[in-house]
Amino acid sequence: MSLGNIVLIPGYMTDDRLWDDVVEPLKAQGAALTFAQLDSGQTMDEMAERIIETCPQNFVLLGFSMGGYIARKIQQRIPERVTALILVATSSRADSALQQRTKASAADAVTAHSYNGLSHLSLGYSLHVDRSKDPELLQRLKGMGQRLGYEVFVRQSRLDRSSDTDRLSQIHCPTLVIAARNDRMRSLEESTELQTHIPGAELRVIENCGHMIPLEQPAALCDEIIHWLNLMP
């Protein structure tokens, strides 16, 4: 069975290279991939509208981390076109006041001249604790932030990430929630909330993995996606 069209939305300060290790396994199952970009737009609503302009007529929508918030905005706008929703390492909760201040302070602390991607300390926290100093993973993550650049960093750091928990019950397409057991940025409780509030949603948990599931455990991620999509009618 061909997987069909899949639109992939990355997360905070990541780009289409986030998906490098999942491209071939998905294409081998007949997937036609569209890589959404988050390098423009002042709000998540604007980002959602711009992504819709690039989407095929009907598609599976996959959102990673911050991309999960945007994926749900897209599904709410064009539910008739989204055949299934996959939410990876994400949440429906709003940023806390502390998270908002931390991101705003980070944006204020750098200039266009001094910006050189995210720090290894913050990037390491996004990985499984045993791989938090893995030079290859850190460089891949840092490289994405460097390519996106200072202006995107400032815009994404200042985005309003509001809760949409009260609207999850309005999602009526097949939905798969994928969490990582050792994610230090998004808790398993947050993924369980998504699964509980979205009608009929299923939850899968990937072991030995931090927040960056597409980089840390791409094979396990692909296995879950392919298995679930192949079971769809």
Sequence and secondary structure as in RCSB ss.txt:
>XXXX:A:sequence
MSLGNIVLIPGYMTDDRLWDDVVEPLKAQGAALTFAQLDSGQTMDEMAERIIETCPQNFVLLGFSMGGYIARKIQ
QRIPERVTALILVATSSRADSALQQRTKASAADAVTAHSYNGLSHLSLGYSLHVDRSKDPELLQRLKGMGQRLGY
EVFVRQSRLDRSSDTDRLSQIHCPTLVIAARNDRMRSLEESTELQTHIPGAELRVIENCGHMIPLEQPAALCDEI
IHWLNLMP
>XXXX:A:secstr
   EEEEEE  TT  GGGGHHHHHHHHHTTEEEEE   SS SSHHHHHHHHHTT  SSEEEEEETHHHHHHHHHH
HH TTTEEEEEEES  SS   HHHHHHHHHHHHH  TTT  SS HHHHHHTS GGGTT HHHHHHHHHHHHHHHH
HHHHHHHT      GGGGGG  S EEEEEETT SSS HHHHHHHHHHSTT EEEEESS  S HHHHSHHHHHHHH
HHHHHH  
